[in-house]
Amino acid sequence: MKKALIITYYWPPAGGSGVQRWLKFVKYFRNFNVEPIVYTVANANYPIEDNSLQNDIPKGVELLKQPIWEPNNLLSFFGKKKTESAGFLNPNPTFFGKVLQYVRANYFIPDARKFWVKPSVKYLQQYISKNSIDVVITTGPPHSVHLIGLKLKQLLNVKWIADFRDPWTEIDYFHQLPLSKKAIEKHHKLEQEVLKNADKVLVVGDTMKASYDRFSKNVVTITNGFDGELNSKGIKLDEKFTLTHIGLMNADRNPKMLWSVLAQIVKENKAFAKDFELKLIGKVDGTIIENISNNKLEKNVQLINYVSHTEVVEFQKKSQVLLLLVNNVPSAKGIITGKIFEYLMAKRPILAIAPKNGDLAEILNSTNAGTVVGFNDSIALKNTILELYKAYKNESLIVNSTNIDQYHRKELTKKVAEIIYNITE
Protein backbone atom coordinates (compact mmCIF):
# COMPACT_ATOMS: atom_id res chain seq x y z
CA MET A 1 0.00 0.00 0.00
CA LYS A 2 1.44 3.34 -1.09
CA LYS A 3 0.68 6.48 0.92
CA ALA A 4 -0.18 9.56 -1.12
CA LEU A 5 -0.37 13.02 0.44
CA ILE A 6 -2.76 15.10 -1.66
CA ILE A 7 -2.52 18.88 -1.29
CA THR A 8 -5.64 20.62 -2.54
CA TYR A 9 -7.36 23.93 -1.88
CA TYR A 10 -10.76 22.56 -2.93
CA TRP A 11 -12.29 19.87 -0.75
CA PRO A 12 -15.84 19.21 0.48
CA PRO A 13 -17.89 21.11 1.47
CA ALA A 14 -16.55 22.95 -1.60
CA GLY A 15 -18.89 22.51 -4.55
CA GLY A 16 -18.42 23.11 -8.25
CA SER A 17 -16.01 21.55 -10.71
CA GLY A 18 -12.71 22.22 -8.91
CA VAL A 19 -13.29 19.65 -6.19
CA GLN A 20 -14.49 16.73 -8.33
CA ARG A 21 -11.24 15.41 -9.80
CA TRP A 22 -9.32 14.60 -6.62
CA LEU A 23 -12.38 13.78 -4.57
CA LYS A 24 -13.06 10.96 -7.04
CA PHE A 25 -9.44 9.79 -7.12
CA VAL A 26 -9.50 9.63 -3.32
CA LYS A 27 -12.78 7.73 -3.49
CA TYR A 28 -11.25 4.92 -5.56
CA PHE A 29 -7.55 4.93 -4.54
CA ARG A 30 -7.92 2.10 -2.03
CA ASN A 31 -9.17 -0.18 -4.83
CA PHE A 32 -5.65 0.10 -6.27
CA ASN A 33 -3.60 -0.12 -3.06
CA VAL A 34 -3.10 3.60 -2.53
CA GLU A 35 -3.92 5.14 0.85
CA PRO A 36 -4.81 8.85 0.45
CA ILE A 37 -4.08 11.53 3.04
CA VAL A 38 -5.65 14.89 2.20
CA TYR A 39 -4.24 18.28 3.19
CA THR A 40 -6.53 21.27 2.68
CA VAL A 41 -7.47 24.67 4.10
CA ALA A 42 -9.15 25.00 7.48
CA ASN A 43 -11.05 28.22 6.73
CA ALA A 44 -11.59 28.34 2.98
CA ASN A 45 -13.92 30.92 1.46
CA TYR A 46 -15.62 28.68 -1.11
CA PRO A 47 -18.00 30.49 -3.50
CA ILE A 48 -20.10 27.32 -3.82
CA GLU A 49 -20.75 24.59 -1.25
CA ASP A 50 -22.25 21.14 -1.77
CA ASN A 51 -22.50 19.05 1.38
CA SER A 52 -23.66 16.01 -0.59
CA LEU A 53 -20.08 15.53 -1.82
CA GLN A 54 -19.02 14.54 1.72
CA ASN A 55 -20.61 11.17 0.95
CA ASP A 56 -17.85 10.38 -1.56
CA ILE A 57 -15.05 10.57 1.02
CA PRO A 58 -14.13 7.03 2.12
CA LYS A 59 -14.31 6.30 5.84
CA GLY A 60 -11.09 6.76 7.75
CA VAL A 61 -9.29 8.98 5.22
CA GLU A 62 -6.92 11.21 7.19
CA LEU A 63 -7.70 14.89 6.70
CA LEU A 64 -5.09 17.51 7.58
CA LYS A 65 -5.99 21.21 7.72
CA GLN A 66 -4.19 24.50 8.21
CA PRO A 67 -5.66 28.02 8.10
CA ILE A 68 -5.15 30.42 5.21
CA TRP A 69 -5.26 34.21 4.95
CA GLU A 70 -7.03 35.29 1.77
CA PRO A 71 -7.15 38.90 0.53
CA ASN A 72 -9.77 38.09 -2.12
CA ASN A 73 -12.64 39.50 -0.06
CA LEU A 74 -11.19 42.98 -0.60
CA LEU A 75 -11.46 42.59 -4.37
CA SER A 76 -15.02 41.30 -4.13
CA PHE A 77 -15.96 44.22 -1.85
CA PHE A 78 -14.59 46.98 -4.09
CA GLY A 79 -15.34 45.26 -7.40
CA LYS A 80 -19.12 44.92 -7.11
CA LYS A 81 -21.31 46.06 -9.99
CA LYS A 82 -25.01 46.25 -10.74
CA THR A 83 -24.95 43.49 -13.34
CA GLU A 84 -23.60 40.43 -11.58
CA SER A 85 -20.52 38.89 -13.13
CA ALA A 86 -19.97 35.14 -13.24
CA GLY A 87 -16.44 35.46 -14.51
CA PHE A 88 -12.98 35.40 -13.00
CA LEU A 89 -12.60 39.16 -13.50
CA ASN A 90 -15.22 41.86 -13.08
CA PRO A 91 -15.55 43.41 -16.56
CA ASN A 92 -16.68 46.79 -15.13
CA PRO A 93 -14.82 47.30 -11.85
CA THR A 94 -14.92 50.45 -9.74
CA PHE A 95 -11.77 52.57 -9.48
CA PHE A 96 -10.77 50.73 -6.31
CA GLY A 97 -11.61 47.47 -8.04
CA LYS A 98 -9.18 48.31 -10.85
CA VAL A 99 -6.45 49.12 -8.34
CA LEU A 100 -7.03 45.88 -6.46
CA GLN A 101 -7.11 43.84 -9.67
CA TYR A 102 -3.72 45.32 -10.56
CA VAL A 103 -2.34 44.59 -7.08
CA ARG A 104 -3.70 41.06 -7.16
CA ALA A 105 -2.29 40.39 -10.64
CA ASN A 106 1.18 41.80 -9.99
CA TYR A 107 1.88 41.18 -6.31
CA PHE A 108 -0.07 38.00 -5.53
CA ILE A 109 1.90 35.67 -7.80
CA PRO A 110 0.89 33.09 -8.80
CA ASP A 111 -2.42 33.87 -7.05
CA ALA A 112 -3.96 35.23 -3.88
CA ARG A 113 -3.58 31.87 -2.09
CA LYS A 114 0.22 32.31 -2.03
CA PHE A 115 0.04 33.11 1.69
CA TRP A 116 -0.79 29.46 2.37
CA VAL A 117 2.53 28.26 0.94
CA LYS A 118 5.00 29.00 3.78
CA PRO A 119 2.88 27.76 6.71
CA SER A 120 1.92 24.67 4.71
CA VAL A 121 5.53 23.82 3.89
CA LYS A 122 6.49 24.19 7.55
CA TYR A 123 3.58 22.01 8.73
CA LEU A 124 3.96 19.33 6.05
CA GLN A 125 7.73 19.12 6.36
CA GLN A 126 7.24 18.04 9.97
CA TYR A 127 4.36 15.71 9.07
CA ILE A 128 6.26 13.96 6.28
CA SER A 129 9.36 13.60 8.47
CA LYS A 130 7.29 11.77 11.10
CA ASN A 131 5.12 9.73 8.73
CA SER A 132 5.90 7.38 5.87
CA ILE A 133 4.72 9.23 2.75
CA ASP A 134 5.52 7.71 -0.66
CA VAL A 135 4.36 10.57 -2.88
CA VAL A 136 3.18 14.16 -2.59
CA ILE A 137 0.49 15.28 -5.05
CA THR A 138 -0.41 18.91 -5.67
CA THR A 139 -3.37 20.03 -7.75
CA GLY A 140 -4.02 23.47 -9.20
CA PRO A 141 -5.49 25.93 -9.69
CA PRO A 142 -4.79 27.66 -7.44
CA HIS A 143 -1.28 27.09 -8.77
CA SER A 144 0.28 28.40 -5.56
CA VAL A 145 -0.46 24.88 -4.28
CA HIS A 146 2.27 23.62 -6.64
CA LEU A 147 4.79 25.85 -4.87
CA ILE A 148 4.15 23.82 -1.71
CA GLY A 149 5.08 20.67 -3.63
CA LEU A 150 8.12 22.35 -5.19
CA LYS A 151 9.47 23.42 -1.80
CA LEU A 152 8.82 20.00 -0.22
CA LYS A 153 10.63 18.40 -3.16
CA GLN A 154 13.63 20.67 -2.59
CA LEU A 155 13.69 20.14 1.18
CA LEU A 156 12.89 16.41 1.44
CA ASN A 157 13.50 15.04 -2.07
CA VAL A 158 10.08 13.40 -1.84
CA LYS A 159 8.45 12.00 -4.97
CA TRP A 160 6.08 14.63 -6.33
CA ILE A 161 3.22 14.68 -8.85
CA ALA A 162 1.95 18.08 -10.04
CA ASP A 163 -1.60 17.92 -11.40
CA PHE A 164 -2.89 20.71 -13.65
CA ARG A 165 -6.69 20.79 -13.83
CA ASP A 166 -6.28 23.99 -15.87
CA PRO A 167 -3.25 25.56 -17.54
CA TRP A 168 -1.23 28.19 -15.69
CA THR A 169 -0.10 30.90 -18.12
CA GLU A 170 -2.32 29.60 -20.92
CA ILE A 171 -5.53 29.70 -18.89
CA ASP A 172 -8.32 31.46 -20.81
CA TYR A 173 -8.34 34.60 -18.61
CA PHE A 174 -4.55 35.06 -18.31
CA HIS A 175 -4.51 37.46 -21.26
CA GLN A 176 -7.12 39.62 -19.48
CA LEU A 177 -5.07 40.17 -16.33
CA PRO A 178 -3.44 43.62 -15.97
CA LEU A 179 0.04 42.07 -15.70
CA SER A 180 3.34 43.91 -15.91
CA LYS A 181 6.15 42.44 -18.00
CA LYS A 182 7.98 41.49 -14.80
CA ALA A 183 4.90 39.71 -13.43
CA ILE A 184 4.44 37.75 -16.67
CA GLU A 185 8.08 36.65 -16.53
CA LYS A 186 7.67 35.53 -12.90
CA HIS A 187 4.58 33.48 -13.75
CA HIS A 188 6.43 31.70 -16.57
CA LYS A 189 9.50 31.14 -14.39
CA LEU A 190 7.48 29.55 -11.57
CA GLU A 191 5.44 27.46 -13.98
CA GLN A 192 8.58 26.08 -15.62
CA GLU A 193 10.19 25.38 -12.23
CA VAL A 194 7.20 23.24 -11.29
CA LEU A 195 7.21 21.41 -14.63
CA LYS A 196 10.94 20.70 -14.53
CA ASN A 197 11.10 19.53 -10.91
CA ALA A 198 7.98 17.38 -10.58
CA ASP A 199 8.58 13.64 -11.00
CA LYS A 200 5.37 13.47 -13.01
CA VAL A 201 3.04 16.14 -14.40
CA LEU A 202 -0.62 15.31 -14.96
CA VAL A 203 -2.76 17.34 -17.36
CA VAL A 204 -6.37 16.99 -18.47
CA GLY A 205 -5.91 17.22 -22.25
CA ASP A 206 -3.49 16.58 -25.09
CA THR A 207 -3.17 20.23 -26.16
CA MET A 208 -1.94 21.12 -22.67
CA LYS A 209 0.37 18.10 -22.77
CA ALA A 210 1.89 19.25 -26.07
CA SER A 211 2.52 22.69 -24.56
CA TYR A 212 4.10 21.33 -21.37
CA ASP A 213 6.18 18.73 -23.25
CA ARG A 214 8.51 21.63 -24.10
CA PHE A 215 9.62 21.80 -20.47
CA SER A 216 9.23 18.25 -19.17
CA LYS A 217 9.42 14.70 -20.47
CA ASN A 218 7.22 13.50 -17.63
CA VAL A 219 3.84 14.86 -18.75
CA VAL A 220 0.87 12.46 -18.86
CA THR A 221 -2.73 13.12 -19.88
CA ILE A 222 -5.30 11.92 -17.36
CA THR A 223 -8.64 13.36 -18.39
CA ASN A 224 -11.49 14.20 -16.08
CA GLY A 225 -14.37 11.77 -16.03
CA PHE A 226 -17.76 10.75 -14.70
CA ASP A 227 -18.74 8.76 -11.66
CA GLY A 228 -21.95 6.79 -11.73
CA GLU A 229 -23.97 4.32 -13.71
CA LEU A 230 -24.42 4.65 -17.47
CA ASN A 231 -27.84 3.05 -17.14
CA SER A 232 -30.62 5.61 -17.79
CA LYS A 233 -33.52 3.17 -17.54
CA GLY A 234 -36.51 4.57 -15.73
CA ILE A 235 -35.58 8.17 -16.51
CA LYS A 236 -38.49 10.18 -17.89
CA LEU A 237 -37.29 12.74 -20.42
CA ASP A 238 -38.46 16.36 -20.28
CA GLU A 239 -41.73 16.84 -22.13
CA LYS A 240 -40.47 20.02 -23.74
CA PHE A 241 -37.60 20.22 -26.24
CA THR A 242 -35.06 21.16 -23.57
CA LEU A 243 -31.58 22.44 -24.29
CA THR A 244 -29.72 22.32 -20.98
CA HIS A 245 -26.45 23.96 -19.97
CA ILE A 246 -24.99 23.07 -16.59
CA GLY A 247 -22.28 25.04 -14.82
CA LEU A 248 -20.72 28.49 -14.80
CA MET A 249 -21.56 30.62 -17.82
CA ASN A 250 -19.22 33.60 -17.74
CA ALA A 251 -18.87 36.49 -20.19
CA ASP A 252 -16.15 34.68 -22.19
CA ARG A 253 -18.55 31.79 -22.64
CA ASN A 254 -21.39 33.92 -23.99
CA PRO A 255 -22.62 32.23 -27.21
CA LYS A 256 -24.13 35.30 -28.89
CA MET A 257 -24.52 33.32 -32.11
CA LEU A 258 -26.71 30.78 -30.30
CA TRP A 259 -29.08 33.43 -28.93
CA SER A 260 -29.41 34.93 -32.40
CA VAL A 261 -30.06 31.56 -34.06
CA LEU A 262 -32.60 30.53 -31.41
CA ALA A 263 -34.38 33.87 -31.82
CA GLN A 264 -34.61 33.24 -35.58
CA ILE A 265 -36.06 29.75 -35.13
CA VAL A 266 -38.54 30.91 -32.47
CA LYS A 267 -39.72 33.67 -34.81
CA GLU A 268 -39.99 31.41 -37.86
CA ASN A 269 -41.36 28.23 -36.27
CA LYS A 270 -44.40 28.51 -33.99
CA ALA A 271 -44.27 24.85 -32.96
CA PHE A 272 -40.63 25.22 -31.94
CA ALA A 273 -41.43 28.39 -30.00
CA LYS A 274 -44.05 26.45 -28.05
CA ASP A 275 -41.94 23.32 -27.45
CA PHE A 276 -38.53 24.86 -26.78
CA GLU A 277 -37.08 25.47 -23.32
CA LEU A 278 -33.54 26.58 -22.51
CA LYS A 279 -32.40 25.49 -19.05
CA LEU A 280 -29.39 27.31 -17.59
CA ILE A 281 -28.34 25.61 -14.37
CA GLY A 282 -25.63 27.42 -12.43
CA LYS A 283 -24.30 30.94 -12.20
CA VAL A 284 -24.93 33.01 -15.34
CA ASP A 285 -23.17 36.29 -16.09
CA GLY A 286 -25.47 39.31 -16.17
CA THR A 287 -24.42 40.26 -19.70
CA ILE A 288 -25.63 36.86 -20.93
CA ILE A 289 -29.03 37.36 -19.34
CA GLU A 290 -29.17 40.76 -21.05
CA ASN A 291 -28.32 39.17 -24.43
CA ILE A 292 -31.04 36.56 -23.96
CA SER A 293 -33.53 39.30 -23.11
CA ASN A 294 -32.47 41.40 -26.12
CA ASN A 295 -33.23 38.39 -28.34
CA LYS A 296 -36.69 38.08 -26.74
CA LEU A 297 -36.05 34.56 -25.47
CA GLU A 298 -37.04 35.14 -21.82
CA LYS A 299 -40.27 33.13 -22.17
CA ASN A 300 -38.26 30.11 -23.27
CA VAL A 301 -35.60 30.30 -20.55
CA GLN A 302 -35.52 28.72 -17.12
CA LEU A 303 -32.75 29.98 -14.83
CA ILE A 304 -31.83 27.59 -12.02
CA ASN A 305 -29.16 28.56 -9.51
CA TYR A 306 -26.64 26.11 -8.11
CA VAL A 307 -28.06 22.68 -7.27
CA SER A 308 -26.43 19.64 -5.68
CA HIS A 309 -24.37 17.28 -7.81
CA THR A 310 -27.02 14.59 -7.36
CA GLU A 311 -29.65 16.92 -8.83
CA VAL A 312 -27.28 17.88 -11.66
CA VAL A 313 -27.06 14.24 -12.77
CA GLU A 314 -30.85 14.02 -12.81
CA PHE A 315 -31.21 17.21 -14.90
CA GLN A 316 -28.68 15.86 -17.40
CA LYS A 317 -30.39 12.52 -17.88
CA LYS A 318 -33.82 14.13 -18.32
CA SER A 319 -32.77 16.77 -20.85
CA GLN A 320 -33.55 16.31 -24.53
CA VAL A 321 -30.25 17.92 -25.59
CA LEU A 322 -27.21 18.98 -23.54
CA LEU A 323 -25.45 22.24 -24.39
CA LEU A 324 -21.67 22.45 -24.12
CA LEU A 325 -19.85 25.77 -24.53
CA VAL A 326 -16.15 26.50 -24.85
CA ASN A 327 -14.82 30.00 -24.20
CA ASN A 328 -14.05 31.84 -27.44
CA VAL A 329 -10.48 32.67 -26.42
CA PRO A 330 -7.00 32.07 -27.92
CA SER A 331 -6.58 28.87 -25.87
CA ALA A 332 -9.98 27.46 -26.89
CA LYS A 333 -8.53 24.45 -28.73
CA GLY A 334 -7.18 23.01 -25.48
CA ILE A 335 -10.23 23.63 -23.30
CA ILE A 336 -12.05 20.50 -22.14
CA THR A 337 -14.82 21.49 -19.77
CA GLY A 338 -15.21 18.90 -17.03
CA LYS A 339 -18.93 18.68 -17.67
CA ILE A 340 -18.40 16.87 -20.98
CA PHE A 341 -17.79 13.63 -19.07
CA GLU A 342 -20.89 14.08 -16.94
CA TYR A 343 -22.77 14.69 -20.17
CA LEU A 344 -21.40 11.43 -21.61
CA MET A 345 -22.78 9.57 -18.60
CA ALA A 346 -26.23 11.05 -19.24
CA LYS A 347 -26.35 9.46 -22.71
CA ARG A 348 -28.24 12.37 -24.24
CA PRO A 349 -27.27 14.15 -27.50
CA ILE A 350 -24.64 16.84 -26.94
CA LEU A 351 -24.52 20.09 -28.88
CA ALA A 352 -21.14 21.78 -28.49
CA ILE A 353 -20.06 25.21 -29.70
CA ALA A 354 -16.29 24.85 -29.79
CA PRO A 355 -13.25 24.55 -32.10
CA LYS A 356 -13.88 21.66 -34.50
CA ASN A 357 -10.19 20.67 -34.25
CA GLY A 358 -9.93 20.94 -30.46
CA ASP A 359 -9.53 18.40 -27.64
CA LEU A 360 -13.21 18.53 -26.78
CA ALA A 361 -14.24 17.83 -30.38
CA GLU A 362 -11.91 14.82 -30.44
CA ILE A 363 -13.66 13.33 -27.40
CA LEU A 364 -17.14 13.92 -28.81
CA ASN A 365 -16.22 12.51 -32.21
CA SER A 366 -14.46 9.43 -30.81
CA THR A 367 -17.45 8.59 -28.60
CA ASN A 368 -20.11 9.49 -31.20
CA ALA A 369 -21.84 11.45 -28.45
CA GLY A 370 -22.77 14.68 -30.18
CA THR A 371 -22.18 17.44 -32.69
CA VAL A 372 -19.56 20.20 -32.65
CA VAL A 373 -20.32 23.53 -34.33
CA GLY A 374 -17.64 26.18 -34.84
CA PHE A 375 -17.84 29.57 -33.10
CA ASN A 376 -19.01 31.45 -36.20
CA ASP A 377 -20.94 28.81 -38.14
CA SER A 378 -24.50 30.05 -37.61
CA ILE A 379 -25.86 28.10 -40.58
CA ALA A 380 -24.56 24.78 -39.23
CA LEU A 381 -25.86 25.66 -35.77
CA LYS A 382 -29.35 26.40 -37.06
CA ASN A 383 -29.45 23.23 -39.14
CA THR A 384 -28.22 21.11 -36.22
CA ILE A 385 -30.84 22.50 -33.83
CA LEU A 386 -33.61 21.93 -36.38
CA GLU A 387 -32.42 18.35 -37.00
CA LEU A 388 -32.45 17.66 -33.25
CA TYR A 389 -35.90 19.20 -32.97
CA LYS A 390 -37.20 17.08 -35.86
CA ALA A 391 -35.92 13.93 -34.12
CA TYR A 392 -37.60 15.11 -30.90
CA LYS A 393 -40.93 15.53 -32.69
CA ASN A 394 -40.55 12.07 -34.22
CA GLU A 395 -39.70 10.63 -30.78
CA SER A 396 -36.37 9.39 -32.15
CA LEU A 397 -33.98 11.75 -30.34
CA ILE A 398 -31.38 9.30 -29.04
CA VAL A 399 -27.61 8.95 -29.03
CA ASN A 400 -25.63 5.76 -29.68
CA SER A 401 -22.41 6.71 -27.95
CA THR A 402 -19.45 4.32 -27.65
CA ASN A 403 -16.11 3.96 -25.80
CA ILE A 404 -17.39 5.85 -22.76
CA ASP A 405 -16.24 3.43 -20.03
CA GLN A 406 -12.64 4.67 -20.34
CA TYR A 407 -13.76 7.94 -18.75
CA HIS A 408 -15.20 6.39 -15.60
CA ARG A 409 -13.47 7.82 -12.51
CA LYS A 410 -12.51 4.32 -11.35
CA GLU A 411 -10.66 3.59 -14.62
CA LEU A 412 -8.89 6.95 -14.44
CA THR A 413 -7.91 6.35 -10.79
CA LYS A 414 -6.33 3.06 -11.85
CA LYS A 415 -4.07 5.00 -14.25
CA VAL A 416 -3.03 7.46 -11.53
CA ALA A 417 -2.30 4.58 -9.13
CA GLU A 418 -0.07 2.97 -11.78
CA ILE A 419 1.86 6.24 -12.10
CA ILE A 420 2.30 6.40 -8.32
CA TYR A 421 3.71 2.86 -8.24
CA ASN A 422 5.96 3.51 -11.25
CA ILE A 423 7.67 6.56 -9.72
CA THR A 424 7.98 5.13 -6.20
CA GLU A 425 9.25 1.62 -6.93
ChimeraX attribute file (.defattr): number of C-alpha atoms within 10 A of each C-alpha:
attribute: neighborCount
match mode: 1-to-1
recipient: residues
	/A:1	10
	/A:2	20
	/A:3	17
	/A:4	24
	/A:5	23
	/A:6	22
	/A:7	27
	/A:8	23
	/A:9	26
	/A:10	26
	/A:11	23
	/A:12	21
	/A:13	16
	/A:14	22
	/A:15	22
	/A:16	21
	/A:17	16
	/A:18	20
	/A:19	17
	/A:20	23
	/A:21	20
	/A:22	24
	/A:23	21
	/A:24	22
	/A:25	21
	/A:26	22
	/A:27	19
	/A:28	24
	/A:29	20
	/A:30	17
	/A:31	13
	/A:32	17
	/A:33	15
	/A:34	23
	/A:35	20
	/A:36	25
	/A:37	18
	/A:38	20
	/A:39	22
	/A:40	21
	/A:41	19
	/A:42	12
	/A:43	12
	/A:44	17
	/A:45	15
	/A:46	14
	/A:47	8
	/A:48	12
	/A:49	17
	/A:50	16
	/A:51	12
	/A:52	14
	/A:53	20
	/A:54	13
	/A:55	10
	/A:56	14
	/A:57	16
	/A:58	15
	/A:59	8
	/A:60	8
	/A:61	13
	/A:62	12
	/A:63	12
	/A:64	17
	/A:65	14
	/A:66	15
	/A:67	14
	/A:68	20
	/A:69	14
	/A:70	15
	/A:71	14
	/A:72	15
	/A:73	10
	/A:74	13
	/A:75	20
	/A:76	16
	/A:77	11
	/A:78	17
	/A:79	21
	/A:80	15
	/A:81	15
	/A:82	7
	/A:83	14
	/A:84	15
	/A:85	21
	/A:86	20
	/A:87	18
	/A:88	14
	/A:89	18
	/A:90	20
	/A:91	17
	/A:92	14
	/A:93	18
	/A:94	14
	/A:95	11
	/A:96	14
	/A:97	21
	/A:98	18
	/A:99	16
	/A:100	20
	/A:101	24
	/A:102	16
	/A:103	15
	/A:104	20
	/A:105	20
	/A:106	21
	/A:107	14
	/A:108	16
	/A:109	18
	/A:110	26
	/A:111	18
	/A:112	18
	/A:113	20
	/A:114	20
	/A:115	16
	/A:116	20
	/A:117	17
	/A:118	13
	/A:119	14
	/A:120	23
	/A:121	18
	/A:122	13
	/A:123	13
	/A:124	20
	/A:125	16
	/A:126	11
	/A:127	13
	/A:128	17
	/A:129	10
	/A:130	9
	/A:131	9
	/A:132	11
	/A:133	18
	/A:134	21
	/A:135	21
	/A:136	24
	/A:137	27
	/A:138	29
	/A:139	26
	/A:140	20
	/A:141	22
	/A:142	21
	/A:143	29
	/A:144	25
	/A:145	25
	/A:146	30
	/A:147	22
	/A:148	23
	/A:149	29
	/A:150	26
	/A:151	17
	/A:152	21
	/A:153	18
	/A:154	10
	/A:155	11
	/A:156	11
	/A:157	10
	/A:158	19
	/A:159	21
	/A:160	27
	/A:161	30
	/A:162	27
	/A:163	25
	/A:164	22
	/A:165	24
	/A:166	23
	/A:167	24
	/A:168	19
	/A:169	14
	/A:170	16
	/A:171	16
	/A:172	20
	/A:173	16
	/A:174	16
	/A:175	13
	/A:176	10
	/A:177	15
	/A:178	17
	/A:179	19
	/A:180	12
	/A:181	9
	/A:182	9
	/A:183	17
	/A:184	18
	/A:185	12
	/A:186	15
	/A:187	19
	/A:188	14
	/A:189	12
	/A:190	19
	/A:191	21
	/A:192	15
	/A:193	16
	/A:194	22
	/A:195	25
	/A:196	18
	/A:197	20
	/A:198	25
	/A:199	21
	/A:200	22
	/A:201	26
	/A:202	26
	/A:203	23
	/A:204	24
	/A:205	23
	/A:206	19
	/A:207	19
	/A:208	24
	/A:209	22
	/A:210	14
	/A:211	14
	/A:212	22
	/A:213	15
	/A:214	12
	/A:215	16
	/A:216	19
	/A:217	14
	/A:218	17
	/A:219	25
	/A:220	21
	/A:221	18
	/A:222	21
	/A:223	20
	/A:224	24
	/A:225	27
	/A:226	26
	/A:227	14
	/A:228	12
	/A:229	9
	/A:230	15
	/A:231	11
	/A:232	14
	/A:233	7
	/A:234	6
	/A:235	10
	/A:236	11
	/A:237	15
	/A:238	14
	/A:239	13
	/A:240	15
	/A:241	21
	/A:242	24
	/A:243	22
	/A:244	23
	/A:245	23
	/A:246	25
	/A:247	20
	/A:248	19
	/A:249	24
	/A:250	19
	/A:251	21
	/A:252	18
	/A:253	19
	/A:254	20
	/A:255	19
	/A:256	14
	/A:257	16
	/A:258	19
	/A:259	18
	/A:260	19
	/A:261	18
	/A:262	24
	/A:263	17
	/A:264	13
	/A:265	17
	/A:266	19
	/A:267	12
	/A:268	11
	/A:269	11
	/A:270	11
	/A:271	11
	/A:272	19
	/A:273	18
	/A:274	13
	/A:275	16
	/A:276	21
	/A:277	22
	/A:278	23
	/A:279	20
	/A:280	21
	/A:281	20
	/A:282	19
	/A:283	19
	/A:284	23
	/A:285	20
	/A:286	18
	/A:287	17
	/A:288	21
	/A:289	18
	/A:290	13
	/A:291	17
	/A:292	21
	/A:293	14
	/A:294	13
	/A:295	16
	/A:296	17
	/A:297	19
	/A:298	16
	/A:299	13
	/A:300	17
	/A:301	19
	/A:302	14
	/A:303	14
	/A:304	13
	/A:305	13
	/A:306	20
	/A:307	18
	/A:308	14
	/A:309	17
	/A:310	11
	/A:311	10
	/A:312	16
	/A:313	16
	/A:314	14
	/A:315	21
	/A:316	23
	/A:317	25
	/A:318	20
	/A:319	25
	/A:320	24
	/A:321	29
	/A:322	27
	/A:323	21
	/A:324	24
	/A:325	23
	/A:326	23
	/A:327	23
	/A:328	20
	/A:329	14
	/A:330	12
	/A:331	19
	/A:332	19
	/A:333	20
	/A:334	26
	/A:335	27
	/A:336	25
	/A:337	19
	/A:338	20
	/A:339	18
	/A:340	23
	/A:341	21
	/A:342	22
	/A:343	24
	/A:344	30
	/A:345	25
	/A:346	24
	/A:347	25
	/A:348	24
	/A:349	24
	/A:350	24
	/A:351	24
	/A:352	23
	/A:353	26
	/A:354	25
	/A:355	22
	/A:356	17
	/A:357	12
	/A:358	19
	/A:359	21
	/A:360	25
	/A:361	22
	/A:362	14
	/A:363	18
	/A:364	21
	/A:365	15
	/A:366	13
	/A:367	15
	/A:368	18
	/A:369	24
	/A:370	24
	/A:371	18
	/A:372	25
	/A:373	19
	/A:374	15
	/A:375	20
	/A:376	15
	/A:377	12
	/A:378	15
	/A:379	10
	/A:380	13
	/A:381	23
	/A:382	18
	/A:383	12
	/A:384	16
	/A:385	18
	/A:386	16
	/A:387	13
	/A:388	19
	/A:389	21
	/A:390	14
	/A:391	13
	/A:392	19
	/A:393	14
	/A:394	9
	/A:395	9
	/A:396	11
	/A:397	16
	/A:398	15
	/A:399	15
	/A:400	11
	/A:401	18
	/A:402	15
	/A:403	11
	/A:404	19
	/A:405	15
	/A:406	13
	/A:407	19
	/A:408	22
	/A:409	25
	/A:410	22
	/A:411	14
	/A:412	21
	/A:413	25
	/A:414	19
	/A:415	14
	/A:416	20
	/A:417	20
	/A:418	13
	/A:419	15
	/A:420	24
	/A:421	16
	/A:422	9
	/A:423	14
	/A:424	13
	/A:425	7
